[in-house]
Amino acid sequence: MKPSPPEGPEGEQNNPSLSSEKAREIVMAQLTPVERAHGTAFLAATFVPRGARLQFPRLVIEVPWRAWLAFIDGEPNADWGHPCRYLLIGVENGETRSFPGQFPPFRVGSPWCWQVVHKAPTAPDAAVSP
């Protein structure tokens, strides 16, 4: 399954109400103590348009509003499938919704460009090289 492209309607991508910097702050605030101590977090470089259908391995996310997309891996040392989560952050008001997953979004040919938001000291350097 391939994710829907992260681009929105023309011009929409350039005018989010919530900056990527503020979205990064929200991601950090949403990390659990375990994720902060042992995990990694990433933010997609562009926001997702309202109504998009995001498809990741064994997970489909219907986007209710324009949103920034984050990926949080609380166990970056684990092999194969393990608990992780995806986070939508509304660009209009900062509202968040978390979606549990089992696999990371990093695949060859993926249209997503990810920026590292957090890397715990215990996480291997390879965990932030998607």
Helices and strands as residue ranges (DSSP letters): G 12-14, H 20-30, H 33-38, E 40-44, E 53-56, E 59-62, E 67-73, E 84-90, E 96-101, E 114-119, G 125-128
